[in-house]
Amino acid sequence: MIQCSECEFFNRDAMGRVSFSCDPFSTIKEPSCIAKLQLVREMENGQKLDRLVSAYESTLSIYRRLQPMQEKIMEHMEREISETEDADSWKFGLEDEDDDFDSPENR
């Protein structure tokens, strides 16, 4: 059985990272190569999953820091909308004030 480091499809870059250029359908030299290739792929998938989880946790951390500011913005916007509705209520007749100034009693 040959070691992966002795195989022609084994590559190591300047950073020391290992990569394989073997194709499981055509360039596999020994049956154990398939098992090793599957193991390497599982490790790569695990590393990708770890990076995804880390990115998700970072995103949650940012959202937690932004939450108080978002609540203040929402309160401010609700207050502005309420004030605008109150200021424009005379246009639409929404207030229940005495609108009887046109009645014959007030003339």
Helices and strands as residue ranges (DSSP letters): G 4-6, E 10-12, E 18-20, H 31-92, G 100-102, G 104-106
